[in-house]
Amino acid sequence: MLYPVIINTEILLEDTEPDTAQYEMLSQILAASHRQRDLIKKILSFSRQGEKNFSRVRVLPLLEETIGFLRSSIPSTIEILSYSEARSDEILGDPVQIQQVIMNLCKNAADALESRRGTIELRLSNVYLDPVHSRRGLPAGNYLRLMVSDNGTGITREVMGRIFDPFFTTKDMGKGSGLGLSIVQGILKNHKGSITVESEPGKGSTFTIDLPLYAGKGRKEGIRTGRARSGDRRPKGQRKRVLLVDDEMLILSGLQRVLSRSGYRVKTAADGREALEVFTKAPWSFDLVITDQTMPGIPGTELLKRIQEVRPDIPVILCTGMNDIIDEKTMKIAGIRELLVKPMDMSELKSAVGRILDSRGGILQEGK
């Protein structure tokens, strides 16, 4: 349901003059839609305990986005300051869970200030932990460090030893579950990272997170998830043709509009059977297939299998719902080049299409 709201609002924003009331209202609709999308991702993320859908993630954009969320939910008397000294901020992880870590720590810092004037400071940097000075349980290597500091009430020595215990809280009844820091610690453990805290009553607290920097090991080419941050990429040379498949007409029309405005020729199909018929009639006229996974009749992976029996070299983007993630083995067998998790926005869609089509030449000719 959020898919057409996000896509169509972004299209309207492109056609609206900035600094107008209409632009401001559309921006608020888009921001609210993104928040709802992220909330659903968080719920699904924590309902799939033990499932790891890790990808390459840049932490700085997540940090900036989370600060944007926080500014509207904490008292205006609290100032949020952020600094980045990191040359590299890329890790292997789950962007939703990393954002949850940042949000929880900042919310705790705001609670420690008790609605009085104060400051929350976030600082991103790179560190090397050697075998002697590395934190317990962390191997030596290069890490991304995030420090979240406040000048609030601080933590007593008695409380310090229990802050990561499940259900432990110093908040009044009904104001805290006592799971926040426990969840944070669990997430960081799954990401092979750590969290430590330094605090003094009356002088505030500093939580320090260390996460291993992405080193390129274990990368699966063609698997990209999360929110893309690269700039729009325009097709080069002739207009390239895309076969777009989705059984939801609101989604189909929105995606067609985005791709057409980006310079691609788009042929749509409302289900797998129609797509297979269209493709079989002229398999060499398409440069790319984009299909939904969950459709009546023929699901996306089955459609791709049949399409690639006709033309094995055709690149494919598969779109899935957040509760229907395709594992890497299935992707490899199906020959899927990119995986997009719905509801994605225009930048994700255009970046994925650009990565594939900008790297290819013109349309292939049959027999060549």
Secondary structure in CASP SS format (residue, H / E / C, confidence):
PFRMAT SS
TARGET T0000
AUTHOR 0000-0000-0000
METHOD secondary structure of the structure
MODEL  1
M C 1.00
L H 1.00
Y H 1.00
P H 1.00
V H 1.00
I H 1.00
I H 1.00
N H 1.00
T H 1.00
E H 1.00
I H 1.00
L H 1.00
L H 1.00
E H 1.00
D C 1.00
T C 1.00
E C 1.00
P C 1.00
D C 1.00
T C 1.00
A H 1.00
Q H 1.00
Y H 1.00
E H 1.00
M H 1.00
L H 1.00
S H 1.00
Q H 1.00
I H 1.00
L H 1.00
A H 1.00
A H 1.00
S H 1.00
H H 1.00
R H 1.00
Q H 1.00
R H 1.00
D H 1.00
L H 1.00
I H 1.00
K H 1.00
K H 1.00
I H 1.00
L H 1.00
S H 1.00
F H 1.00
S H 1.00
R C 1.00
Q C 1.00
G C 1.00
E C 1.00
K C 1.00
N C 1.00
F C 1.00
S E 1.00
R E 1.00
V E 1.00
R E 1.00
V H 1.00
L H 1.00
P H 1.00
L H 1.00
L H 1.00
E H 1.00
E H 1.00
T H 1.00
I H 1.00
G H 1.00
F H 1.00
L H 1.00
R H 1.00
S C 1.00
S C 1.00
I C 1.00
P C 1.00
S C 1.00
T C 1.00
I E 1.00
E E 1.00
I E 1.00
L E 1.00
S E 1.00
Y E 1.00
S E 1.00
E C 1.00
A C 1.00
R C 1.00
S C 1.00
D C 1.00
E E 1.00
I E 1.00
L E 1.00
G E 1.00
D C 1.00
P H 1.00
V H 1.00
Q H 1.00
I H 1.00
Q H 1.00
Q H 1.00
V H 1.00
I H 1.00
M H 1.00
N H 1.00
L H 1.00
C H 1.00
K H 1.00
N H 1.00
A H 1.00
A H 1.00
D H 1.00
A H 1.00
L H 1.00
E C 1.00
S C 1.00
R C 1.00
R C 1.00
G E 1.00
T E 1.00
I E 1.00
E E 1.00
L E 1.00
R E 1.00
L E 1.00
S E 1.00
N E 1.00
V E 1.00
Y E 1.00
L E 1.00
D C 1.00
P C 1.00
V C 1.00
H C 1.00
S C 1.00
R C 1.00
R C 1.00
G C 1.00
L C 1.00
P C 1.00
A C 1.00
G E 1.00
N E 1.00
Y E 1.00
L E 1.00
R E 1.00
L E 1.00
M E 1.00
V E 1.00
S E 1.00
D E 1.00
N C 1.00
G C 1.00
T C 1.00
G C 1.00
I C 1.00
T C 1.00
R H 1.00
E H 1.00
V H 1.00
M H 1.00
G C 1.00
R C 1.00
I C 1.00
F C 1.00
D C 1.00
P C 1.00
F C 1.00
F C 1.00
T C 1.00
T C 1.00
K C 1.00
D C 1.00
M C 1.00
G C 1.00
K C 1.00
G C 1.00
S C 1.00
G C 1.00
L C 1.00
G H 1.00
L H 1.00
S H 1.00
I H 1.00
V H 1.00
Q H 1.00
G H 1.00
I H 1.00
L H 1.00
K H 1.00
N H 1.00
H C 1.00
K C 1.00
G C 1.00
S E 1.00
I E 1.00
T E 1.00
V E 1.00
E E 1.00
S E 1.00
E E 1.00
P C 1.00
G C 1.00
K C 1.00
G E 1.00
S E 1.00
T E 1.00
F E 1.00
T E 1.00
I E 1.00
D E 1.00
L E 1.00
P E 1.00
L E 1.00
Y C 1.00
A C 1.00
G C 1.00
K C 1.00
G C 1.00
R C 1.00
K C 1.00
E C 1.00
G C 1.00
I C 1.00
R C 1.00
T C 1.00
G C 1.00
R C 1.00
A C 1.00
R C 1.00
S C 1.00
G C 1.00
D C 1.00
R C 1.00
R C 1.00
P C 1.00
K C 1.00
G C 1.00
Q C 1.00
R C 1.00
K C 1.00
R E 1.00
V E 1.00
L E 1.00
L E 1.00
V E 1.00
D C 1.00
D C 1.00
E C 1.00
M H 1.00
L H 1.00
I H 1.00
L H 1.00
S H 1.00
G H 1.00
L H 1.00
Q H 1.00
R H 1.00
V H 1.00
L H 1.00
S H 1.00
R H 1.00
S C 1.00
G C 1.00
Y C 1.00
R E 1.00
V E 1.00
K E 1.00
T E 1.00
A E 1.00
A C 1.00
D C 1.00
G H 1.00
R H 1.00
E H 1.00
A H 1.00
L H 1.00
E H 1.00
V H 1.00
F H 1.00
T H 1.00
K H 1.00
A C 1.00
P H 1.00
W H 1.00
S H 1.00
F C 1.00
D C 1.00
L E 1.00
V E 1.00
I E 1.00
T E 1.00
D E 1.00
Q C 1.00
T C 1.00
M C 1.00
P C 1.00
G C 1.00
I C 1.00
P C 1.00
G H 1.00
T H 1.00
E H 1.00
L H 1.00
L H 1.00
K H 1.00
R H 1.00
I H 1.00
Q H 1.00
E H 1.00
V H 1.00
R C 1.00
P C 1.00
D C 1.00
I C 1.00
P C 1.00
V E 1.00
I E 1.00
L E 1.00
C E 1.00
T E 1.00
G C 1.00
M C 1.00
N C 1.00
D C 1.00
I C 1.00
I C 1.00
D C 1.00
E H 1.00
K H 1.00
T H 1.00
M H 1.00
K H 1.00
I H 1.00
A H 1.00
G C 1.00
I C 1.00
R C 1.00
E E 1.00
L E 1.00
L E 1.00
V E 1.00
K C 1.00
P C 1.00
M C 1.00
D C 1.00
M H 1.00
S H 1.00
E H 1.00
L H 1.00
K H 1.00
S H 1.00
A H 1.00
V H 1.00
G H 1.00
R H 1.00
I H 1.00
L H 1.00
D C 1.00
S C 1.00
R C 1.00
G C 1.00
G C 1.00
I C 1.00
L C 1.00
Q C 1.00
E C 1.00
G C 1.00
K C 1.00
END
